[in-house]
Amino acid sequence: MDGVMDAFDACANTPLGAQVDAAGCALSQLDTDGDSITDERDQCPTTTAGLPVNGVGCAASERDTDGDGVVDSTDVCDATPMNEQADAAGCSPSQKDGDGDGITDDIDNCPGTENGRTVDMLGCATNQRDTDNDMISDADDVCGATPAGAQVDAQGCAESQKDSEKDEVNNDRDLCPDTPVTLSVDIDGCAEQQKDDDKDGVFNHLDACPNTPMDELIDPMGCAMTQLDSDGDGVNDAEDDFRFDANETTDSDGDGVADRWDEFPEDATRSQAEAESSGNGMLYLIIAVLLLALLGGGGYVFTRKPVTTTSPFGDAAPSMDAATEEFMGADAPAKELPALEAGQPQQWEENGVHWSRDAQGNLSYYDGESGSWLAYQG
């Protein structure tokens, strides 16, 4: 018995031993909120009348199934993970896709992707990515693997990634940045037309002497005097007093007469010894007569004027008489005459002009104005 008289017992069949209220009803016999769930099982005993409830007597407005702090009636995301913070709609980042790119907000590195853009697994479109971290988006980056820390242009390219002149040497290593596309270059990006290895002011492709010593004067072909041997005698022009005469090299006094023919190699005012007061005058007279005989014909030396011929000294035949008289006088100066032997180089002075004949018979004369030996054009 429940201790309540039947006349006042509202619940006649109360289970034996059950706790009852003043009306004789146990919780298993009561449904306080009228939701058809007895009070003993009703976890929401004050449910608004008429609202549908679950098996424990709770309506949606009373339930929070996923425990995110948002009741089910307003919870847009029913199964919010326990370790995530939900917003007012009951949704956590892993349940939302704010930019609608198909990547949930918890893993979307680019949450503001424009509609219609194709994205990667991190939710980023090409205009949002900067794979090489050069501050240029991948959509605009022409050089996608820029070295860390390198300065880049508007296209995302560092100097080490560019080859402006298309010579296959990148700008950061190219010492000649303006090479024409038709020229071959070295590992520094320079063509021969751009280099001057010996620093003489003449580019390599025009330089006939590529190893000119520093600070020497050069000709238009890039050659210094020490590099030239104009007459091919084995003595360079800087040391050769007769640059165009292969037979001679030294003129110590600069008088145009080679030392080996100069009686006074240290005196520029004279080169021949004075005539002695011996019988040399007669010897020279005999030699002069013999020369005239050879030139004019032996049988007509004294009776016939020499026939006009081309002289290696540029004088017409009539002047030969004056030359003869000059050397026939007793007081005539000593005169060094050319040797008659063939095949031997010779050098002598004639009427103030210095002459030279090489072993091949080629005749040259010394030109004081140019300071050089010139080939005689007879």
Secondary structure, DSSP 8 states (H G I E B T S, - for coil): --SS-GGG-S-TT--TT--B-TTS-BGGG--TT-SSS-TTT-S-TT--TT----TTS--TTT--TT-SSS-TTT-S-TT--TTS---TTS--GGG--TT-SSS-TTT-S-TT--TT----TTS--TTT--TT-SSS-TTT-S-TT--TT----TTS--GGG--TT-SSS-GGG-S-TT--TTS---TTS--GGG--TT-SSS-GGG-S-TT--TT--B-TTS-BGGG--TT-SSS-TTT-S-TT-TT----TT-SSS-GGG-SSTT-TT--S----SSTHHHHHHHHHHHHHHHHH-GGGTTTS-------TTS--TTHHHHHHHHHHSTT----------TTS-EEEEETTEEEEE-TT--EEEEETTTTEEEE---
